[in-house]
Amino acid sequence: MRIVKEAEERRSEILDAADELFGLKGFDGASTNDILDKVGIARGTLYHHFKSKEDILDALIERYNVRLLDAAQEIAADKSIPVVERIIRVVMALNISGGSSKEIMEHIHKPQNALMHQKIQKVIINGITPILAEIIREGILEGMFHTPFPYECMEMIVIYANTVLDDDLVELTDEERMLRMQAFVYNIERLLGAEEGSLIHTMRMFGSKSGEHEEER
């Protein structure tokens, strides 16, 4: 007997299946037929919710964006976590997670998918900046930071991190990346009016490689 499901539930099932298949086979390797078989629906049902495979990918990106902002908001709201640690955790939350995350990121970095890449950057810049700015305002009240421009400072920092530190936009060797990180933290301290060396632990946000280089020094 045919099972009729609510539109949102069916849409979510399609996205879950696509998420898994894109991760296993790649965006180009996974077909709409694969998605149909995985969910167990007719082609007409799929096209009722999504016009194309690209439309499904776009919806997956939007779902990741919502999860990203929700995770960042939850971290920022936890006052039991020290200010600097919350900043680190919010930045770390920018790493998209999910079965097809690597495949999706590789796909949107293709020249023909510049619009998708731009959509994610827009969400990060416009969504994460105010979240970080609010944490900075707490740091100002605690005497940790001294700047009359908490939002503007965070906007500069997020834009830099989202462009120069994007492997697709700027190709860097490990040594060059390490120097960029050091300069980044050095200048963040000055932008925020923080004590020199007080934010050095933010190096952790950039992954284990930078941490390993630091330990070798």
C-alpha positions as CSV (number, residue, x, y, z in Angstrom):
1,M,0.0,0.0,0.0
2,R,1.3,3.4,-0.9
3,I,2.6,5.5,2.0
4,V,1.7,9.2,1.7
5,K,3.9,11.4,3.8
6,E,3.9,15.1,4.7
7,A,5.7,17.3,2.2
8,E,8.4,18.4,4.7
9,E,9.1,14.8,5.9
10,R,9.4,13.6,2.3
11,R,11.7,16.5,1.3
12,S,13.9,15.8,4.3
13,E,14.1,12.1,3.3
14,I,15.2,13.1,-0.2
15,L,17.9,15.4,1.2
16,D,19.2,12.7,3.6
17,A,19.5,10.2,0.8
18,A,21.2,12.7,-1.5
19,D,23.6,13.7,1.4
20,E,24.6,10.1,1.8
21,L,24.9,9.3,-1.9
22,F,26.9,12.5,-2.8
23,G,29.3,11.5,-0.1
24,L,29.6,7.9,-1.4
25,K,29.6,8.5,-5.1
26,G,30.3,12.2,-5.5
27,F,27.9,14.7,-6.9
28,D,28.6,13.8,-10.5
29,G,28.6,10.1,-9.8
30,A,25.3,9.9,-8.0
31,S,22.3,10.0,-10.3
32,T,18.7,11.0,-9.7
33,N,17.8,7.3,-10.2
34,D,20.1,6.5,-7.2
35,I,18.2,9.0,-5.1
36,L,14.8,7.6,-6.3
37,D,15.9,4.0,-5.4
38,K,17.3,5.1,-2.0
39,V,14.1,6.8,-1.0
40,G,11.7,4.5,-2.8
41,I,9.7,7.1,-4.6
42,A,8.6,7.9,-8.2
43,R,10.4,10.4,-10.4
44,G,7.3,12.7,-10.3
45,T,7.5,12.8,-6.5
46,L,11.1,13.9,-6.6
47,Y,10.4,16.6,-9.1
48,H,7.5,17.8,-7.1
49,H,10.0,18.8,-4.4
50,F,13.2,19.5,-6.5
51,K,13.5,20.5,-10.1
52,S,17.0,19.0,-10.6
53,K,20.0,17.4,-8.8
54,E,21.5,20.9,-8.6
55,D,18.4,22.1,-6.8
56,I,18.9,19.3,-4.3
57,L,22.5,20.3,-3.7
58,D,21.4,23.9,-3.3
59,A,18.9,22.8,-0.6
60,L,21.6,20.7,1.1
61,I,23.8,23.8,1.3
62,E,20.9,25.8,2.8
63,R,20.4,23.1,5.4
64,Y,24.1,23.1,6.3
65,N,23.9,26.9,6.6
66,V,21.0,26.7,9.1
67,R,22.9,24.0,11.1
68,L,26.0,26.1,11.1
69,L,24.3,29.2,12.4
70,D,22.3,27.2,15.0
71,A,25.5,25.6,16.3
72,A,27.3,29.0,16.4
73,Q,24.4,30.6,18.3
74,E,24.3,27.7,20.8
75,I,28.0,28.1,21.5
76,A,27.8,31.9,21.8
77,A,24.9,31.7,24.3
78,D,26.8,29.4,26.7
79,K,28.1,31.9,29.3
80,S,29.8,29.1,31.2
81,I,32.5,29.0,28.5
82,P,35.2,31.7,28.7
83,V,35.0,34.4,26.0
84,V,38.2,33.4,24.1
85,E,37.2,29.8,24.0
86,R,33.7,30.7,22.7
87,I,35.3,32.6,19.9
88,I,37.4,29.6,19.0
89,R,34.5,27.2,19.1
90,V,32.3,29.5,17.0
91,V,35.0,29.7,14.3
92,M,35.5,25.9,14.5
93,A,31.7,25.5,13.9
94,L,32.2,26.9,10.5
95,N,33.5,23.5,9.4
96,I,30.6,22.0,7.5
97,S,29.9,18.4,8.7
98,G,27.9,15.6,7.1
99,G,28.4,12.6,4.8
100,S,28.7,14.6,1.6
101,S,30.4,17.7,3.0
102,K,33.8,17.2,1.3
103,E,32.1,16.4,-2.0
104,I,29.7,19.4,-1.7
105,M,32.6,21.8,-0.9
106,E,34.6,20.5,-3.8
107,H,31.6,20.9,-6.1
108,I,30.8,24.5,-5.1
109,H,34.4,25.5,-5.5
110,K,34.2,24.8,-9.2
111,P,34.1,27.9,-11.4
112,Q,30.6,27.1,-12.7
113,N,29.3,27.0,-9.2
114,A,30.6,30.3,-8.0
115,L,27.0,31.4,-7.0
116,M,26.7,28.5,-4.5
117,H,30.1,29.4,-3.0
118,Q,29.0,33.0,-2.7
119,K,25.8,31.9,-0.9
120,I,27.8,30.1,1.8
121,Q,30.2,33.1,2.1
122,K,27.3,35.5,2.5
123,V,25.8,33.4,5.3
124,I,29.1,33.2,7.1
125,I,29.8,36.9,6.8
126,N,26.3,38.2,7.6
127,G,25.4,35.4,10.1
128,I,28.6,34.7,12.0
129,T,29.8,38.3,12.3
130,P,27.0,39.5,14.7
131,I,27.4,36.3,16.8
132,L,31.1,36.9,17.3
133,A,30.6,40.7,17.8
134,E,28.3,39.9,20.7
135,I,31.0,37.8,22.4
136,I,33.5,40.6,21.8
137,R,31.1,43.0,23.6
138,E,31.2,40.6,26.6
139,G,35.0,40.7,26.4
140,I,34.9,44.5,26.4
141,L,32.8,44.5,29.6
142,E,35.2,42.1,31.2
143,G,38.1,44.4,30.3
144,M,39.7,41.8,28.0
145,F,39.1,43.9,24.8
146,H,39.2,47.6,24.1
147,T,37.6,48.7,20.9
148,P,34.7,51.0,20.0
149,F,34.1,48.8,16.9
150,P,33.3,45.2,17.9
151,Y,31.1,44.5,14.9
152,E,33.4,46.1,12.4
153,C,36.4,44.3,13.8
154,M,34.7,40.9,13.6
155,E,33.5,41.7,10.0
156,M,37.1,42.3,9.0
157,I,38.3,39.1,10.7
158,V,35.5,36.9,9.2
159,I,36.1,38.3,5.7
160,Y,39.8,37.7,5.9
161,A,39.4,34.2,7.3
162,N,36.8,33.5,4.6
163,T,38.9,34.6,1.7
164,V,42.7,34.6,2.3
165,L,42.5,31.4,4.4
166,D,40.2,29.7,1.8
167,D,42.4,27.2,-0.1
168,D,40.4,27.7,-3.2
169,L,41.1,31.4,-3.4
170,V,44.7,31.6,-2.2
171,E,47.1,28.7,-2.6
172,L,49.5,28.4,0.4
173,T,52.3,26.1,1.4
174,D,52.2,24.8,5.0
175,E,54.9,27.3,5.9
176,E,53.0,30.2,4.3
177,R,49.8,29.2,6.0
178,M,51.6,29.1,9.4
179,L,52.9,32.6,8.8
180,R,49.5,33.9,7.8
181,M,48.0,32.4,11.0
182,Q,50.6,34.1,13.2
183,A,50.1,37.4,11.5
184,F,46.3,36.9,11.7
185,V,46.3,36.4,15.5
186,Y,48.9,39.2,15.9
187,N,46.6,41.6,14.2
188,I,43.4,40.4,15.8
189,E,44.9,41.3,19.2
190,R,45.6,44.8,17.9
191,L,42.2,45.2,16.3
192,L,40.5,44.3,19.5
193,G,42.8,46.1,21.8
194,A,43.7,42.9,23.5
195,E,46.9,42.2,25.5
196,E,49.7,40.9,23.3
197,G,49.8,37.1,23.4
198,S,46.4,36.8,25.0
199,L,44.8,35.2,22.0
200,I,47.6,32.9,20.9
201,H,45.5,29.8,21.7
202,T,43.2,30.8,18.8
203,M,45.9,29.0,16.7
204,R,44.0,25.8,17.6
205,M,41.1,26.8,15.5
206,F,43.1,26.3,12.4
207,G,43.7,22.6,12.9
208,S,46.3,20.1,14.1
209,K,49.0,21.1,11.6
210,S,49.4,24.6,13.0
211,G,49.4,23.1,16.5
212,E,52.1,20.6,15.5
213,H,54.3,23.4,14.0
214,E,53.9,25.4,17.2
215,E,55.0,22.5,19.4
216,E,58.1,22.0,17.2
217,R,59.2,25.5,17.7
